[in-house]
Amino acid sequence: MGITKEEVISVLHGYVDEDTVIEDAMGLFSDLKLDSLRFMEFVAEIEERIGKEFVEMSVLFDKVQNVGELAEYIVEFADDK
């Protein structure tokens, strides 16, 4: 089951202040003020939506620095067979 970049951002919006305008270049932790627990809750919701689990969670923390990179990674991961 796939997911679009817009859907990823929509899910992410549920984990930040409601009046936050999310942009690709925003840092997940620095700009959006996500803490590790909220990020893990976000990841769990994404996993449920795409029907796949992220086995290598370190990739999300190590390779993904901003919203755009996160959304692209999730879309590619969801589409990978």
C-alpha positions in Angstrom: 0.0 0.0 0.0 1.5 3.3 -1.0 1.4 6.8 0.4 1.9 10.2 -1.1 4.1 13.0 0.2 1.0 15.0 1.0 -0.4 12.2 3.1 2.9 11.9 5.0 2.8 15.6 5.7 -0.8 15.4 6.7 0.0 12.6 9.3 3.0 14.6 10.5 0.7 17.6 11.1 -1.1 15.7 13.7 2.1 15.6 15.8 3.0 19.3 15.7 1.2 22.5 16.8 -2.0 22.8 14.8 -1.1 26.3 13.5 2.3 25.1 12.2 2.8 25.4 8.4 5.0 22.5 7.5 7.6 23.1 4.7 10.1 20.7 3.1 13.2 22.4 4.5 12.0 22.4 8.1 14.0 20.3 10.6 12.0 17.6 12.3 13.4 18.2 15.7 14.8 21.8 15.5 11.9 23.5 13.6 8.9 21.3 14.3 10.0 20.6 17.9 9.3 16.9 17.7 10.7 14.8 20.5 11.7 11.2 20.1 8.4 9.9 21.6 6.2 11.9 19.2 8.4 11.0 16.3 8.1 7.3 17.2 4.3 7.7 17.4 4.3 9.3 14.0 6.4 6.4 12.6 4.0 3.9 14.1 1.0 5.6 12.4 2.8 5.7 9.1 3.7 2.0 9.5 0.0 1.2 10.1 -1.1 3.2 7.1 1.4 1.6 4.7 1.2 -1.9 6.1 5.0 -2.2 6.5 7.5 -1.8 9.4 10.7 0.2 9.3 13.2 -2.5 10.3 16.2 0.0 10.3 14.9 2.8 12.5 18.4 4.2 12.6 18.0 5.2 8.9 15.2 7.6 9.8 17.3 9.2 12.5 20.6 9.2 10.6 19.7 10.0 7.0 16.6 12.1 7.3 17.2 15.7 8.4 14.1 17.6 7.3 10.4 17.1 6.3 11.1 16.8 2.6 13.7 14.0 3.1 11.4 12.2 5.5 8.5 12.3 3.1 10.6 11.2 0.2 12.1 8.3 2.2 8.6 7.1 3.4 7.1 7.3 -0.1 10.0 5.3 -1.6 9.9 2.8 1.3 6.1 2.3 1.0 6.5 1.7 -2.8 9.4 -0.7 -2.4 8.2 -4.3 -2.9 
